[in-house]
Amino acid sequence: MQITRRATLATLAALPFAGHAEDRPIRLLVGFPAGGGTDAIARLLGEAMQASLGTTVLVDNRPGAGGQIAAQALKTAAPDGTTFFVTHDHTISILPLVLKHPGFDPVRDFVPVAGFATFANALALSGGTPASSLPEYLAWVKKQGGQGNVGVPAPASVPEFLVKLLGEKNGLSLLSVPYRGSAPMIADMLGNQISAGVGSVPDLIANHQQKKLRIVAVMGQQRQGVLPEVPTFAELGISGFEELPYYGIFAPAGTSPAVIERFSNALAGVLGQHGVKQRLAELGLSVGMMSAAQLAARERAYSAVWARLIKAGGFQPQ
């Protein structure tokens, strides 16, 4: 009888969310500082999902190294359904291509939970920069001796590759200035410490709408619904940046399918709420639920595209 009781208790302990586990807070790791676009998105989703998950959902900011620190925290987290990672393409798809030792393997160390949106990166000009379009900005840089500093939210990132290409195509010496996320980059843009910056539309849109910054070009195959007046880079003759990055949620390897399904269902539920979907759209996201399998497939496809572009650009892993 004693053996049976112990076996039963062991079985219950192994079940996802057994006992009072549902009462434990859930952490949403974010690899960028508070106040940035990813932080705002995670907080919106976390608050909306609390009711269906039956527990508090907290955002845990681990900024630095383009999300690398947060990714490493996810790797070491217990696969018990209390820790998830809200991130975009840079950390999952780009860092493993540009770093020799990122400290994590997204395929081996993580399991995809669900994707929820795509978005566009964009080039924005600081308020003190006397240009209102990308051609005008490039002409202005040429008048400054052909040298200019452009902020990017992380080193060895898609924004940095864009800056490099812009300089090469136009015979300019454009220097990427890497930051620990978009929030400090935008702060320097607002203070006119740098003339321009490349970041995600969710990061830049509020200041663009308040006319503190000017978004002058976006990535993607078509203009963004929230920025119908802003041309794509392809329209301006700069190709190679048509593939849109994505936002997804990941869990530590070993997390049970039941836990993943429960969280994914909660996410799908809040994405169906008009207020949440509208707010995400206002932040510059194209909202669309992706299953775990669909998110994994998108990550593989996006990584393949950028592996070719990075190799063609002669970039060597650091």
Secondary structure, DSSP 4 states (H G I P E B T S, - for coil): -HHHHHHHHHHHHHSTT-TTGGGSPEEEEESS-TTSHHHHHHHHHHHHHHHHHTS-EEEEE--SGGGHHHHHHHHHS-SSSSEEEEEEHIIIIIHHHH-S--S--HHHHEEEEEEEEE--EEEEEETTSS-SSHHHHHHHHHHTTSEEEEEESSTTSHHHHHHHHHHHHHT-EEEEEE-SSHHHHHHHHHTTSSSEEEEEHHHHHHHHHTTSEEEEEE-SSS--TT-TTSPBTTTTT--S--SPPEEEEEEETT--HHHHHHHHHHHHHHHTSHHHHHHHHHTT-EEEEE-HHHHHHHHHHHHHHHHHHHHHTT----
